[in-house]
Amino acid sequence: MPRYLLQHRHQPDECAAVFAAFKGHDSPLRHGVTIASCLNGGHSIWWTVDAASDRAALDLLPPYVAARTQAVTVREVEIP
């Protein structure tokens, strides 16, 4: 199954809405841990997910968040 890096960006005044959007969305990402730059002023969040397609990966997010997110196909590589 393909792996995707979901790259989400929002404006500083949208932080509360982004996190609140998960309350009404049934997703395995809810209550999980990921990395974000909001507390450092960057206002980006990243998730790594396995999904059948980029659309399926974005469907893991609430529509409000998915609309501001890019799904990039990624693979693990060994660095020589």
mmCIF file of the C-alpha atoms, coordinates in Angstrom:
data_MODEL
# 
_entry.id   MODEL 
# 
loop_
_atom_site.group_PDB 
_atom_site.id 
_atom_site.type_symbol 
_atom_site.label_atom_id 
_atom_site.label_alt_id 
_atom_site.label_comp_id 
_atom_site.label_asym_id 
_atom_site.label_entity_id 
_atom_site.label_seq_id 
_atom_site.pdbx_PDB_ins_code 
_atom_site.Cartn_x 
_atom_site.Cartn_y 
_atom_site.Cartn_z 
_atom_site.occupancy 
_atom_site.B_iso_or_equiv 
_atom_site.pdbx_formal_charge 
_atom_site.auth_seq_id 
_atom_site.auth_comp_id 
_atom_site.auth_asym_id 
_atom_site.auth_atom_id 
_atom_site.pdbx_PDB_model_num 
ATOM 1  C CA . MET A 1 1  ? 0.000   0.000  0.000  1.00 0.00 ? 1  MET A CA 1 
ATOM 2  C CA . PRO A 1 2  ? 1.386   3.447  -0.851 1.00 0.00 ? 2  PRO A CA 1 
ATOM 3  C CA . ARG A 1 3  ? 2.618   5.739  1.905  1.00 0.00 ? 3  ARG A CA 1 
ATOM 4  C CA . TYR A 1 4  ? 1.834   9.452  1.888  1.00 0.00 ? 4  TYR A CA 1 
ATOM 5  C CA . LEU A 1 5  ? 3.222   12.447 3.682  1.00 0.00 ? 5  LEU A CA 1 
ATOM 6  C CA . LEU A 1 6  ? 0.332   14.799 4.342  1.00 0.00 ? 6  LEU A CA 1 
ATOM 7  C CA . GLN A 1 7  ? 1.655   18.363 4.462  1.00 0.00 ? 7  GLN A CA 1 
ATOM 8  C CA . HIS A 1 8  ? -0.832  20.796 5.970  1.00 0.00 ? 8  HIS A CA 1 
ATOM 9  C CA . ARG A 1 9  ? -0.366  24.559 6.265  1.00 0.00 ? 9  ARG A CA 1 
ATOM 10 C CA . HIS A 1 10 ? -2.623  27.173 7.829  1.00 0.00 ? 10 HIS A CA 1 
ATOM 11 C CA . GLN A 1 11 ? -2.541  30.755 9.055  1.00 0.00 ? 11 GLN A CA 1 
ATOM 12 C CA . PRO A 1 12 ? -1.828  31.540 12.730 1.00 0.00 ? 12 PRO A CA 1 
ATOM 13 C CA . ASP A 1 13 ? -5.440  32.550 13.343 1.00 0.00 ? 13 ASP A CA 1 
ATOM 14 C CA . GLU A 1 14 ? -6.672  29.181 11.979 1.00 0.00 ? 14 GLU A CA 1 
ATOM 15 C CA . CYS A 1 15 ? -4.956  26.928 14.554 1.00 0.00 ? 15 CYS A CA 1 
ATOM 16 C CA . ALA A 1 16 ? -8.010  26.532 16.772 1.00 0.00 ? 16 ALA A CA 1 
ATOM 17 C CA . ALA A 1 17 ? -10.272 25.730 13.812 1.00 0.00 ? 17 ALA A CA 1 
ATOM 18 C CA . VAL A 1 18 ? -7.825  23.127 12.456 1.00 0.00 ? 18 VAL A CA 1 
ATOM 19 C CA . PHE A 1 19 ? -7.649  21.238 15.742 1.00 0.00 ? 19 PHE A CA 1 
ATOM 20 C CA . ALA A 1 20 ? -11.386 21.617 16.437 1.00 0.00 ? 20 ALA A CA 1 
ATOM 21 C CA . ALA A 1 21 ? -12.212 20.177 12.992 1.00 0.00 ? 21 ALA A CA 1 
ATOM 22 C CA . PHE A 1 22 ? -11.095 16.742 14.198 1.00 0.00 ? 22 PHE A CA 1 
ATOM 23 C CA . LYS A 1 23 ? -13.826 16.658 16.880 1.00 0.00 ? 23 LYS A CA 1 
ATOM 24 C CA . GLY A 1 24 ? -16.535 15.922 14.337 1.00 0.00 ? 24 GLY A CA 1 
ATOM 25 C CA . HIS A 1 25 ? -14.483 13.668 12.062 1.00 0.00 ? 25 HIS A CA 1 
ATOM 26 C CA . ASP A 1 26 ? -14.087 9.926  12.602 1.00 0.00 ? 26 ASP A CA 1 
ATOM 27 C CA . SER A 1 27 ? -10.438 9.279  11.743 1.00 0.00 ? 27 SER A CA 1 
ATOM 28 C CA . PRO A 1 28 ? -7.648  6.991  12.945 1.00 0.00 ? 28 PRO A CA 1 
ATOM 29 C CA . LEU A 1 29 ? -5.537  10.162 13.139 1.00 0.00 ? 29 LEU A CA 1 
ATOM 30 C CA . ARG A 1 30 ? -7.741  11.599 15.873 1.00 0.00 ? 30 ARG A CA 1 
ATOM 31 C CA . HIS A 1 31 ? -6.155  11.406 19.338 1.00 0.00 ? 31 HIS A CA 1 
ATOM 32 C CA . GLY A 1 32 ? -2.859  10.421 17.683 1.00 0.00 ? 32 GLY A CA 1 
ATOM 33 C CA . VAL A 1 33 ? 0.527   12.067 17.835 1.00 0.00 ? 33 VAL A CA 1 
ATOM 34 C CA . THR A 1 34 ? 2.222   13.780 14.913 1.00 0.00 ? 34 THR A CA 1 
ATOM 35 C CA . ILE A 1 35 ? 4.616   16.655 14.360 1.00 0.00 ? 35 ILE A CA 1 
ATOM 36 C CA . ALA A 1 36 ? 3.650   20.293 13.952 1.00 0.00 ? 36 ALA A CA 1 
ATOM 37 C CA . SER A 1 37 ? 5.317   23.681 13.944 1.00 0.00 ? 37 SER A CA 1 
ATOM 38 C CA . CYS A 1 38 ? 2.401   25.708 15.348 1.00 0.00 ? 38 CYS A CA 1 
ATOM 39 C CA . LEU A 1 39 ? 3.984   26.265 18.763 1.00 0.00 ? 39 LEU A CA 1 
ATOM 40 C CA . ASN A 1 40 ? 7.143   27.512 17.012 1.00 0.00 ? 40 ASN A CA 1 
ATOM 41 C CA . GLY A 1 41 ? 5.303   29.885 14.669 1.00 0.00 ? 41 GLY A CA 1 
ATOM 42 C CA . GLY A 1 42 ? 5.413   27.761 11.498 1.00 0.00 ? 42 GLY A CA 1 
ATOM 43 C CA . HIS A 1 43 ? 1.749   26.662 11.400 1.00 0.00 ? 43 HIS A CA 1 
ATOM 44 C CA . SER A 1 44 ? 2.289   23.396 9.541  1.00 0.00 ? 44 SER A CA 1 
ATOM 45 C CA . ILE A 1 45 ? 1.331   19.846 10.497 1.00 0.00 ? 45 ILE A CA 1 
ATOM 46 C CA . TRP A 1 46 ? 2.648   16.619 8.944  1.00 0.00 ? 46 TRP A CA 1 
ATOM 47 C CA . TRP A 1 47 ? 1.268   13.090 9.049  1.00 0.00 ? 47 TRP A CA 1 
ATOM 48 C CA . THR A 1 48 ? 2.647   9.912  7.469  1.00 0.00 ? 48 THR A CA 1 
ATOM 49 C CA . VAL A 1 49 ? -0.167  7.567  6.478  1.00 0.00 ? 49 VAL A CA 1 
ATOM 50 C CA . ASP A 1 50 ? -0.698  4.404  4.450  1.00 0.00 ? 50 ASP A CA 1 
ATOM 51 C CA . ALA A 1 51 ? -3.613  4.654  2.034  1.00 0.00 ? 51 ALA A CA 1 
ATOM 52 C CA . ALA A 1 52 ? -4.771  3.214  -1.287 1.00 0.00 ? 52 ALA A CA 1 
ATOM 53 C CA . SER A 1 53 ? -4.620  6.619  -3.019 1.00 0.00 ? 53 SER A CA 1 
ATOM 54 C CA . ASP A 1 54 ? -3.884  10.269 -2.377 1.00 0.00 ? 54 ASP A CA 1 
ATOM 55 C CA . ARG A 1 55 ? -7.654  10.885 -2.134 1.00 0.00 ? 55 ARG A CA 1 
ATOM 56 C CA . ALA A 1 56 ? -7.975  8.106  0.482  1.00 0.00 ? 56 ALA A CA 1 
ATOM 57 C CA . ALA A 1 57 ? -5.087  9.647  2.416  1.00 0.00 ? 57 ALA A CA 1 
ATOM 58 C CA . LEU A 1 58 ? -6.733  13.076 2.400  1.00 0.00 ? 58 LEU A CA 1 
ATOM 59 C CA . ASP A 1 59 ? -10.047 11.504 3.462  1.00 0.00 ? 59 ASP A CA 1 
ATOM 60 C CA . LEU A 1 60 ? -8.397  10.685 6.793  1.00 0.00 ? 60 LEU A CA 1 
ATOM 61 C CA . LEU A 1 61 ? -8.529  14.418 7.517  1.00 0.00 ? 61 LEU A CA 1 
ATOM 62 C CA . PRO A 1 62 ? -11.566 16.602 8.180  1.00 0.00 ? 62 PRO A CA 1 
ATOM 63 C CA . PRO A 1 63 ? -12.586 18.453 4.990  1.00 0.00 ? 63 PRO A CA 1 
ATOM 64 C CA . TYR A 1 64 ? -11.513 21.819 6.462  1.00 0.00 ? 64 TYR A CA 1 
ATOM 65 C CA . VAL A 1 65 ? -7.996  20.458 7.030  1.00 0.00 ? 65 VAL A CA 1 
ATOM 66 C CA . ALA A 1 66 ? -7.810  18.366 3.834  1.00 0.00 ? 66 ALA A CA 1 
ATOM 67 C CA . ALA A 1 67 ? -8.566  21.426 1.690  1.00 0.00 ? 67 ALA A CA 1 
ATOM 68 C CA . ARG A 1 68 ? -5.286  22.949 2.906  1.00 0.00 ? 68 ARG A CA 1 
ATOM 69 C CA . THR A 1 69 ? -3.226  19.756 2.689  1.00 0.00 ? 69 THR A CA 1 
ATOM 70 C CA . GLN A 1 70 ? -1.010  18.234 0.026  1.00 0.00 ? 70 GLN A CA 1 
ATOM 71 C CA . ALA A 1 71 ? -0.574  14.432 -0.195 1.00 0.00 ? 71 ALA A CA 1 
ATOM 72 C CA . VAL A 1 72 ? 2.888   13.429 -1.390 1.00 0.00 ? 72 VAL A CA 1 
ATOM 73 C CA . THR A 1 73 ? 3.766   9.798  -2.143 1.00 0.00 ? 73 THR A CA 1 
ATOM 74 C CA . VAL A 1 74 ? 6.867   8.835  -0.152 1.00 0.00 ? 74 VAL A CA 1 
ATOM 75 C CA . ARG A 1 75 ? 9.017   5.759  0.482  1.00 0.00 ? 75 ARG A CA 1 
ATOM 76 C CA . GLU A 1 76 ? 11.651  4.920  3.036  1.00 0.00 ? 76 GLU A CA 1 
ATOM 77 C CA . VAL A 1 77 ? 15.164  4.974  1.644  1.00 0.00 ? 77 VAL A CA 1 
ATOM 78 C CA . GLU A 1 78 ? 18.489  4.022  3.099  1.00 0.00 ? 78 GLU A CA 1 
ATOM 79 C CA . ILE A 1 79 ? 20.960  6.866  3.225  1.00 0.00 ? 79 ILE A CA 1 
ATOM 80 C CA . PRO A 1 80 ? 24.455  5.636  2.292  1.00 0.00 ? 80 PRO A CA 1 
# 
